[in-house]
Amino acid sequence: MRSPDLAPDILPVLSQGKHRSPRQGACFMEFASYLAGERWSDHPKCVHPVLGALARNVNDCTGDSGRSRLAPLIPSAVGLNPDGVRPDALIVLRCAQIALPVVSMDRAHVMAVALFAAERIISELDGRPLDHISSRTKAALDQTPEAADWARRFAKEVDAGKHGTVRRSPKFRREVALNMVRYAVPAVRDACVADTENLMFQMLAGSIEDLHALSAAPVVGLPAEMSLTG
């Protein structure tokens, strides 16, 4: 990782989309590759794949005036790539818990299903009953009872826990986690509520904090006013 005390020759400016070089600007993940000393890329190896997908979508769905707020989070994402299925499930939980109460009903069904799937993963890992849900998930589901009921019926039909969700962790990342974050961020951007950019920021900042909490590492760059733990 580049030393924060050394001034770079070119300091990229956060902007939408992919860029060929720092001179043309950078998205969140390209800036992360730069700080890590990796080859210039919006898919650096130093960042968890699902977190990377979330960061790219938040970067691109945030307006030019609000994107600078994301910059302080970039150092906290560099080197953040824990193993296993738990990180995938934590990101799904964080994003879907924020998105579910505000997105349109057709999109709320997807968010509710994702919540139940991620809660099953965490419950199996922690040895709890597979129908256990966290207080945050319950609060989100309570705000959207129709979507919650639909997702419960869907979960029963699929019987997601029958074959062991943890053993299917690569499938969970590919078919649930990556698709969900790519779906959730634009859904929040398009929601008919105030300050959607702040909600997207919370999705990214909270996911970064959740992954750091797995190793009890300090979250470098998280704004002091953010209180996302719990």
Stockholm file with secondary structure:
# STOCKHOLM 1.0

chainA/1-230         MRSPDLAPDILPVLSQGKHRSPRQGACFMEFASYLAGERWSDHPKCVHPVLGALARNVNDCTGDSGRSRLAPLIPSAVGLNPDGVRPDALIVLRCAQIALPVVSMDRAHVMAVALFAAERIISELDGRPLDHISSRTKAALDQTPEAADWARRFAKEVDAGKHGTVRRSPKFRREVALNMVRYAVPAVRDACVADTENLMFQMLAGSIEDLHALSAAPVVGLPAEMSLTG
#=GR chainA/1-230 SS CCCTTSCCSSCCCBCSSCCSSGGGCBCHHHHHHHHHTCCSCSSCTTSCHHHHHHHHHHHHHSCHHHHGGGGGGHHHHTTCCCCSSHHHHHHHHHHHHHHTTTSCHHHHHHHHHHHHHHHHHHHHHHTCCTTCCCHHHHHHHHTCHHHHHHHHHHHHHHTTTTTCTGGGHHHHIIIIIHHHHHHHHHHHHTSSSSCHHHHHHHHHHHHHHHHHHHHTCCCTTCCTTCCCCC
#=GC SS_cons         CCCTTSCCSSCCCBCSSCCSSGGGCBCHHHHHHHHHTCCSCSSCTTSCHHHHHHHHHHHHHSCHHHHGGGGGGHHHHTTCCCCSSHHHHHHHHHHHHHHTTTSCHHHHHHHHHHHHHHHHHHHHHHTCCTTCCCHHHHHHHHTCHHHHHHHHHHHHHHTTTTTCTGGGHHHHIIIIIHHHHHHHHHHHHTSSSSCHHHHHHHHHHHHHHHHHHHHTCCCTTCCTTCCCCC
//
